[in-house]
Amino acid sequence: MIKKGSLLTISMQEKVSDTCFRPKICNRLKMGSTDPNFLLHFNLSCTFFKGTHVEGRISLSQAEELMERGEIDKALHLLRVVQPSQNHFVESRKLMAHIYLNFRHSPELHTSCFV
């Protein structure tokens, strides 16, 4: 459960559940954009989950939020650093392709995401 006083405190059961984690982190990202302590909480959670499969989910959620705010370059940077050996590589490439096609209007870059 989410505890009061912290945007990103998640129980152990929720830490291992991919299906509940992504919507929760997306909601926290949206809520946190007005919280002055948000970046501190977010960076702590990134450190906590570093090296786990959840780290990729956090990056994807952050890229989606950046995309919604219009910060396309920052979103693309986050997605480019996902390595083929990581669990969420295909998802990151799909999101990159979406950005290239719909925001950059570049079919060539869109296609390069899948080659």
Residue frames relative to the residue before (quaternion, step in Angstrom):
aa qw qx qy qz dx dy dz
M 1.0000 0.0000 0.0000 0.0000 0.00 0.00 0.00
I 0.4884 -0.6285 0.5151 0.3179 3.53 -1.22 0.51
K 0.2647 -0.7701 0.5644 0.1355 3.55 -0.84 1.02
K 0.5552 -0.5938 0.4591 0.3584 3.55 -1.17 0.60
G 0.7540 0.3951 -0.2902 0.4372 3.53 -1.12 0.67
S 0.7760 0.2119 -0.1468 0.5756 3.58 1.20 -0.21
L 0.4224 -0.7261 0.4879 0.2374 3.53 -0.83 0.98
L 0.8223 0.2808 -0.1008 0.4846 3.56 0.94 -0.83
T 0.3800 0.7003 -0.5168 0.3132 3.60 1.07 0.59
I 0.0167 0.8078 -0.5823 0.0898 3.54 -0.57 1.21
S 0.5062 -0.6667 0.4532 0.3064 3.58 -0.95 0.87
M 0.6708 -0.4995 0.3641 0.4097 3.57 -1.28 0.39
Q 0.6355 0.5289 -0.3398 0.4483 3.60 0.97 -0.79
E 0.6828 0.4785 -0.2838 0.4736 3.57 0.97 -0.84
K 0.5785 0.5997 -0.3760 0.4054 3.60 1.12 -0.57
V 0.7455 0.3933 -0.2230 0.4897 3.57 1.00 -0.73
S 0.6289 0.5403 -0.3361 0.4468 3.58 1.22 -0.19
D 0.3136 -0.7807 0.5157 0.1615 3.57 -0.32 1.27
T 0.6556 0.5527 -0.3276 0.3968 3.57 0.97 -0.83
C 0.7328 0.3795 -0.2563 0.5033 3.60 1.03 -0.60
F 0.5974 0.6207 -0.3732 0.3444 3.60 1.07 -0.55
R 0.6897 0.5139 -0.3103 0.4048 3.58 0.72 -0.99
P 0.6719 0.4617 -0.3339 0.4732 3.66 0.80 -0.77
K 0.6417 0.5291 -0.3349 0.4429 3.59 1.01 -0.74
I 0.6799 0.4698 -0.3077 0.4716 3.59 0.87 -0.85
C 0.6105 0.5375 -0.3555 0.4604 3.62 1.05 -0.66
N 0.6588 0.4970 -0.3098 0.4723 3.57 0.94 -0.87
R 0.6528 0.5076 -0.3176 0.4640 3.58 0.95 -0.82
L 0.6246 0.5332 -0.3411 0.4574 3.59 1.02 -0.75
K 0.6771 0.4893 -0.2946 0.4640 3.57 0.93 -0.89
M 0.6667 0.4847 -0.3000 0.4802 3.58 0.99 -0.84
G 0.6925 0.5391 -0.2719 0.3949 3.53 0.97 -0.91
S 0.5275 0.6590 -0.4213 0.3317 3.55 1.12 -0.40
T 0.7160 0.3938 -0.2550 0.5170 3.61 1.21 -0.36
D 0.5932 0.5713 -0.3570 0.4408 3.60 1.26 -0.15
P 0.4133 -0.7315 0.4781 0.2559 3.63 -0.65 1.04
N 0.6975 0.4472 -0.2758 0.4873 3.61 1.13 -0.50
F 0.3872 0.7687 -0.4551 0.2282 3.55 1.25 -0.05
L 0.6735 0.5061 -0.3161 0.4364 3.59 0.79 -0.96
L 0.6120 0.5402 -0.3469 0.4617 3.57 1.05 -0.70
H 0.6736 0.4838 -0.2873 0.4792 3.59 0.87 -0.97
F 0.6678 0.5083 -0.3079 0.4481 3.55 0.90 -0.91
N 0.6683 0.4955 -0.3015 0.4659 3.59 0.90 -0.88
L 0.6242 0.5261 -0.3382 0.4682 3.59 1.05 -0.70
S 0.6658 0.4836 -0.3136 0.4739 3.59 0.95 -0.79
C 0.6137 0.5352 -0.3537 0.4603 3.60 1.04 -0.68
T 0.6494 0.5032 -0.3079 0.4799 3.57 1.00 -0.82
F 0.6527 0.5334 -0.3097 0.4400 3.57 0.94 -0.90
F 0.7687 0.3631 -0.1830 0.4937 3.59 0.92 -0.91
K 0.3677 0.7510 -0.4848 0.2564 3.63 1.25 0.01
G 0.8077 0.2510 -0.2108 0.4900 3.54 -0.91 0.98
T 0.6429 0.4796 -0.3371 0.4930 3.59 1.25 0.05
H 0.6585 -0.4976 0.3763 0.4210 3.56 -1.29 0.17
V 0.5939 0.5875 -0.3608 0.4147 3.60 1.16 -0.46
E 0.5362 0.6326 -0.3990 0.3913 3.59 1.15 -0.54
G 0.6548 0.5120 -0.3069 0.4636 3.59 0.98 -0.82
R 0.6345 0.5255 -0.3245 0.4647 3.55 1.03 -0.78
I 0.6310 0.5264 -0.3338 0.4619 3.57 1.00 -0.80
S 0.6600 0.5109 -0.3075 0.4569 3.59 0.91 -0.89
L 0.6574 0.5012 -0.3150 0.4663 3.58 0.93 -0.86
S 0.6616 0.5019 -0.3089 0.4636 3.58 0.93 -0.85
Q 0.6481 0.5056 -0.3167 0.4732 3.55 1.00 -0.79
A 0.6416 0.5156 -0.3261 0.4649 3.60 0.99 -0.78
E 0.6373 0.5187 -0.3303 0.4645 3.60 0.99 -0.76
E 0.6584 0.5029 -0.3088 0.4672 3.56 0.96 -0.84
L 0.6386 0.5134 -0.3209 0.4750 3.59 0.99 -0.80
M 0.6299 0.5337 -0.3230 0.4627 3.55 1.03 -0.81
E 0.6630 0.5022 -0.3051 0.4637 3.60 0.94 -0.85
R 0.6854 0.4646 -0.2801 0.4858 3.58 1.12 -0.64
G 0.5471 -0.6436 0.3824 0.3746 3.58 1.28 -0.09
E 0.5273 0.6139 -0.4160 0.4148 3.58 1.25 0.22
I 0.0856 -0.8673 0.4904 0.0045 3.51 0.63 1.27
D 0.6535 0.5253 -0.3272 0.4358 3.61 0.89 -0.84
K 0.6607 0.4962 -0.3063 0.4726 3.58 0.96 -0.83
A 0.6338 0.5256 -0.3259 0.4646 3.58 1.02 -0.80
L 0.6635 0.5003 -0.3044 0.4657 3.58 0.92 -0.88
H 0.6220 0.5389 -0.3448 0.4515 3.59 1.01 -0.75
L 0.6511 0.5113 -0.3119 0.4662 3.59 0.94 -0.87
L 0.6990 0.4754 -0.2738 0.4587 3.58 0.93 -0.86
R 0.6291 0.5592 -0.3390 0.4202 3.60 1.05 -0.66
V 0.6820 0.5122 -0.2980 0.4286 3.59 1.04 -0.67
V 0.5037 0.6227 -0.4428 0.4031 3.61 1.24 -0.07
Q 0.2969 -0.7893 0.5224 0.1264 3.55 -0.67 1.17
P 0.6299 -0.5586 0.3785 0.3846 3.63 -1.13 0.55
S 0.6483 0.5274 -0.3240 0.4432 3.59 1.12 -0.51
Q 0.6003 0.5753 -0.3608 0.4224 3.60 1.23 -0.28
N 0.6533 -0.5800 0.3448 0.3434 3.54 -1.17 0.74
H 0.7859 0.3524 -0.1672 0.4799 3.59 0.93 -0.81
F 0.2350 0.8090 -0.5061 0.1848 3.56 1.19 0.55
V 0.6822 0.4856 -0.3001 0.4570 3.60 0.81 -0.97
E 0.6440 0.5125 -0.3267 0.4647 3.59 0.95 -0.82
S 0.6507 0.5122 -0.3264 0.4558 3.59 0.97 -0.80
R 0.6573 0.5030 -0.3116 0.4667 3.58 1.00 -0.78
K 0.6229 0.5275 -0.3434 0.4646 3.60 1.04 -0.69
L 0.6663 0.4876 -0.3022 0.4764 3.57 0.96 -0.84
M 0.6170 0.5281 -0.3402 0.4740 3.60 1.04 -0.73
A 0.6503 0.5188 -0.3128 0.4584 3.58 0.92 -0.90
H 0.6272 0.5343 -0.3238 0.4651 3.58 1.02 -0.83
I 0.6620 0.5023 -0.3023 0.4670 3.58 0.93 -0.90
Y 0.6752 0.5009 -0.3029 0.4487 3.58 0.86 -0.95
L 0.7030 0.4670 -0.2753 0.4603 3.58 0.96 -0.82
N 0.7962 0.3597 -0.1677 0.4567 3.58 0.81 -0.99
F 0.7581 0.3465 -0.2053 0.5128 3.60 1.10 -0.54
R 0.7550 0.3416 -0.1937 0.5251 3.57 1.00 -0.79
H 0.2679 -0.8028 0.4894 0.2103 3.59 1.29 -0.28
S 0.4801 0.6565 -0.4298 0.3922 3.54 0.94 0.97
P 0.2531 -0.7972 0.5292 0.1428 3.60 -0.14 1.24
E 0.6040 0.5730 -0.3562 0.4242 3.59 1.11 -0.64
L 0.6863 0.4539 -0.2754 0.4971 3.59 0.91 -0.94
H 0.5800 0.5736 -0.3639 0.4496 3.58 1.11 -0.68
T 0.6969 0.4710 -0.2638 0.4721 3.56 0.85 -1.00
S 0.6384 0.5545 -0.3356 0.4152 3.59 0.97 -0.75
C 0.5577 0.6093 -0.3902 0.4067 3.60 1.18 -0.35
F 0.7580 0.3788 -0.1902 0.4957 3.58 1.14 -0.59
V 0.5929 0.5650 -0.3715 0.4373 3.59 1.24 0.07
